[in-house]
Amino acid sequence: MEGTLFSSEGALLFIIFLIVAGGLWLQRFKAFKALGPALTVILTGILLSNLKIVPVSSPTYDAISSYCVPLSVSICLLSLDLRQMKKLTKEPILALISAAFSVCLAAFVFGILFAGKIDEGWKVSGMFVGTYTGGSSNLTAIAVGLNAAKTTIASANAADYVVGIPTLLLMFAMPAIYKNSKALKKLWPYEMTAEELLGDGDHEELMASKEWSIQEIAWLLSIGFGTVWVSTQLAGMLFGSDFRSAGRILLITTFSILLAQLPAVRRLRGNFDLGLFVALLFLSTIGFAVDLMQFFGSTFYITLFCLCVILFSSLLHLAITRLLKIRFEYVLLSIVGCISDGPTAALVASSAQWKILINIGLLMGVLAGALGNYAGISVAYAIRAVLGL
């Protein structure tokens, strides 16, 4: 840690929290909103460490890594109400299954092809399954579960940005493109009517002000830390050292979903925002660990791998859903819910004036995120077994 401007625990904690606060504040500007808070804090961390303002490694970073990711996974899942699955008809469920299956198959096939060209390629495969069945938070959770190197995590996040952001922008534009394209409507003649999309007009405003109390935050943190502690203890008893970290993430996911079925837990507000904040603390330390020369040398193949996964999984998903005659709106929301998250899928529905589908989009994304940890870790270990790593 010699040769850096700041290295004490107190200074590093101040800088980490300042990076996260600044990254969230910068989301009011278009350029940084396009980057998203996760990549914003990672890039800030890279800049500070390569300018020798902070060290590339520290026990402070290790402590944050140990707690923040599993805590974030637990807190984000505490609002998942499985009873709301009854709101999903056959079409959105089939669309969601098709999207998740397509991502897993594409990541498995291309994971085998790219594993020899990428450091920790089998782990990157699982991380991409995670990010495309629930968003960046799943990528991070699976990376930690697989004990991926920090440089690998940063490279995967960068590749996800390069490929994922243009894809997501296209998804936001698709409702208008489809509406005004006779060719697309001829190719995909299945859609909901304007009356169906409007519903009864009684829908909660998506971007309304959020309110929660400090007591709710205290309970969320308590439940999250308790879940992480119990899962860690059980993972130590149930799994060998080779699978312990991955098993811990799966146990945290499972226990958090079970706890969320308790009405008192599910009613706690602020879980998505608090979970994001905790995850960003960890991602800032990811940036600190990145050496730019090594980073750029390893990013090309990961970006190409990411492009293959998202392109071929999307084509397969479209072929399956077209064969099943699933309506366009459900297909689009299933893609957005997997690539990004539930709130983003709901935002696409809101911006397209699909009022009846706002809550459906949110639920589809949340369910995809819950499945992503299981799917990502399973695909990663399947590739590892096939390649004999």
Disulfide bonds with the S-S distance in Angstrom:
none
